[in-house]
């Protein structure tokens, strides 16, 4: 019961964060779930919850989604996901815990190490038509981005910190970025769930946790999208760092104990 309450509250809070900032919530939710189960179980559970979280956010912001970006970046999602699952399930669980902890600590304190930079371009001066043109021009980049998304989502459970600069470069506004990132993650989490299912993971075994998380993320997405543009993302930075650090340290202790 305590596990369900904690995950439900975390799902709600992280969905609000993701709706406001465009990313970040899924990583925290993954770490919360990983406090209770092995990472290779936590990753698909989080994927199922985040599929609904991103789906609800994408539905609420559907008018601003850059669909060409979503299409091209989805082409290699499944091969990347299958490779990621093969890697994640072939190494010891404690090694995956340590890798996940290291990833989120870098994300919290040295995020620029993860943020590869796309070619220059100012989003402020672009229209939706310009975004369609840029998506066509950057097809190879977007296709490769999809492969990377699938691989990262299936190994460390998150890809947003690495891929978000590229999505921002091909979307005209912050709202369009949030909407497009949500739509791409719907496809990414669906691919991840398929890959883990083919490896033997069964969603039925975790339906209570997933259902609790889904209720939390739907409510959080609904509230978060109404706060979009009203809260400075800078104000969330300190809380984000503290929470990620605390959860990552506990994961390390679990791995080495």
N, C-alpha and C positions, 0 to 999 in steps of 0.2 A: 504493500500500500504506500509506504514512504517513497519507494522508487517511482511509482506512478505519479504521485503528487509533485515530486521534484521535477520529473521530466515534463509534466503538464505545464508547470509554472515556467520552466526554461523554454519550452516551445512557444508559449505566448510572448514572453519577453524578447526572445531572439527574433520572432517574426516582426515585432514592432521595430526592432533595430534594423533588420534587413529592409523593411519597407521605407524607413527614413533614410538610411545610408546607402542602400543598394546592394550591400554585401556585409559579411561579418557574422551575422546571426547563426548561419549554418555551422560554422566552425565551433562556436560556443556550445551549441546544442549537441554536436558530435562528442565533444569532450565530456559533457554532462552524462550522456548515455554510456560513454566508455568508462565511467566510474563504476558502472554496474555489470557490464559484460565485456567480453573480449573485443578488441578493435575490429576484427573481421566480422563480428556480429553487429557491432555498433554502427559500422559504415552503411550496411544496407538498411538497417532500421531507420537511421537518420535520413537515408535517401528516400525511403517511403514517405516519411513525414515531410521532408523538404519538397518532394514532388507536389504534395498538396499545397504547401506554403507558397511555393513559386507559382503554382497554377492559379491559386486564388488571387495572388498579386498581379499576375499577368492578365487575368480576366478583368480585374478592376481597372487596369491601365491599358486595356487592349487597343485603344485608339492610337496609342503612341508607340506601339511596338514596331521596330524596323524588321519586317518579315524577311527581306532578302538576307540580312545578317544571320537571322536564326536558321534559315535554310542552308546556306553555305557552311556555317559552322557546325551543322549536324551530320554532315556526310560521313565523317570518320569517328563519330562518337562511339559506336558499338565496337569496332576493332580496338580502339584505345581502351575501352572499358574491359573487354575480355583480356587484354594484355595486363591491365592493372590488377584484375582479380587473380590472374595466374601468379603474379609477383607477390601480392599480399598474402595469399594462402600458402605460399611455398617457404616462408620464413617463420621462425618462432614468434609466438604471440607477444612476448616481452620485447622482442626486437621491433615489432610493429608499434608497440606502445611508445618506445623510446623515439622512433622515427616520427611518430605523430606529435609527441611532446616537443621535439626539436623544431618541427615545422611551425607549430603555433607560437613558440617562443620567438622565432625569427619573425613571424607575422606580427607579433605584438610589439617588438622592440627594434627590429631592423626590416620593416616592410619593403624598403627600397631594394633590398637584395632580391626580392621576389618579383618586383615590377619591371618586367622588360618593357622597353619603350618603343612604341610604334613610330612610324614616320611622322614628322611634324604635321600639324593641322589644327586649326582653331575651330572648336565646335560652336563657338558663340556666333560665328558668321555663316552657319550652314542652315539650310532648310531640309525638309524631308526628302525633296527631290535630289538634293545634293547627296544625302545619305545613301539613296539607292545607287547613285553613280559611284560613290566610294565603295559600296559593297561589291559592285561589279569589278572595280579596279583592284580590289584586294581579295579576290577569290582565293588565291593560293594561301594568303595569310590566314583567312577565316577557316579554310579547310584544315590547315595545320593546327589552328587554335582548337578546333573540335577534337582532334586526336589527342592533344595535350589535356584538354578538359576531361575526356574519358579516362585517360591514364591517371591523372591526379585525383579525380573523384573516387576512383576505385582503390587507390593505395593510401593516400592520406586523408581522403574524405572531403576534400575541398579544392576548388580551382579558382575561385573568384579573385583572390589576391594577385594571381599571375595573369589572369585573362582580362580583368576589368579595364586596364588601360587601353587595350585593343578595342573593346566594346565602346568605351567612351570616345575613341577616335572616329568611330563610324556612326555615332548618334548625335543628334543636333542639340539636345537639352539634357539636363540631369534626369528629368522625368522619363524621357525617352530611353535613357541609359538604364534606369531602374526597371522599366517595363521590358526592354529587350533582354537584359541580363536574366530576368525572371523567366522569360520564355525559353531562352537557351538552356537554362538549368532544368526546366521541365523535361526537355529532351534528354539532357545529360543524366538526370536521376533515373529516368525510365530505362536508359541504356545500362546504367549501373545495376539496377534491380534485375534486369534480364541476365546480365553477366553473372551475378552472384547466384541467381536461381539455377542457372545451368551448372553451377559448381556445387549445388546441393543445399543452399540456403532456402528455408521454407518460411514464407511470410505468415503462414497460419500459426507458427510457433510463437509469434511475437505480436499477435493481433491486438492484445490489450494495451501494450505499450504504444503501438502505432496509433491506435484509436485515440488514446489520451493525448498524444502529441498532435494529432490532426485537429482535434477540437481547439487546442491551444494556438496552433499556427493560423487557423482560419480567423479566430477572434483577433489575434495579434496583427494579421495582415489588414483586416478591416479597419482597425484603429490606426495602424501605422500609416496607411495610405492617406488618411485624413490629417495626419500630422506632417506629411511630406511637404517640405518647403518652409515649415514653421519652426523647426528645431535645427540649430546649427550642428552639423556633423562633428565639428571640433569639440563641442561640449560632451560628446559621447566617447572621445578618445581615451580619457583617463580610465573611465569605467571599463572600457573594452580591454585595455592593457592589464588592469588589475585582475579582472575575471579570467582572462586567458592564462595569465601567469599562474594564478592559484590552481586552476584546473590542470595545467601542464605539469606543475611541480607534483601534484598528487598522483598523476599518471606515472611520473618517473619513480616516485616512492613505491608504487604498486609493482612496477617492473623489476626493481632491484631488491625488493624486500624478500 
